[in-house]
């Protein structure tokens, strides 16, 4: 969004630093007369039979702890002649919290320290000198550094990406390896601090930036995308990486080239499309560079 080469002020958006007990029947004070022993024998026999049937119903009814809550499955107190389990009741009907989770948490602030991905890859592109990059994720985030690094590597290797220019080449390297740039994924507050320290730009808890020596990706944008971008989150992540790496390669901001045309990847699409169609790639399907009037 913002680069070390461009010092335009961002709009002031403001930083987001932001039992029951079972009743027991009492015996009647009335006692029947004789035969007392026969009555007791019959009562004991009925209780034993009921206990056996109740145990069978418990076992057949799936009396195990629920995977998501640890609470036992409810059981009927009525014993049916054929207590077969219902096919609709199964462990999959109560998904665990991890299975139902649909979104990565985006804390407004982090601790400002980073974990470097232990990942590496082959050189992509035909440029004579590949841009070597590492990927770092702020400590404590619910993102795997290695998975993020591999996703970024796929973006930079895509046919419509920057490697379509024969002068460009990239290589993902791991922690401790010599590298040219660092791509950081950080909480909004940390991203703001890094962008301000690098290029004195107020990113308002919303934007990404390119700074000397690297790229800063706002976790909020990595996870939530943009309301102006209608597409899968992976495509929006491609827009983030292609835009900021584009700055590193020397490309400046441009705007929409005409209504109905693809938005240039170097356009600040999060601020509005101005008649263009959202687009995550520097080149179109015909291999033509997508650009527009300079800003």
Secondary structure as UniProt FT lines:
FT   HELIX           36..60
FT   TURN            61..62
FT   TURN            67..69
FT   TURN            81..82
FT   TURN            87..88
FT   HELIX           91..93
FT   HELIX           97..100
FT   STRAND          114..116
FT   STRAND          124..125
FT   STRAND          131..138
FT   TURN            139..140
FT   HELIX           145..157
FT   TURN            159..160
FT   HELIX           162..164
FT   TURN            166..167
FT   STRAND          169..172
FT   TURN            175..176
FT   STRAND          181..186
FT   HELIX           188..199
FT   TURN            204..206
FT   STRAND          209..211
FT   TURN            212..213
FT   STRAND          214..218
FT   HELIX           219..224
FT   TURN            227..228
FT   HELIX           233..248
FT   TURN            249..250
FT   TURN            259..260
FT   TURN            265..266
FT   HELIX           269..271
FT   TURN            274..275
FT   TURN            285..286
//
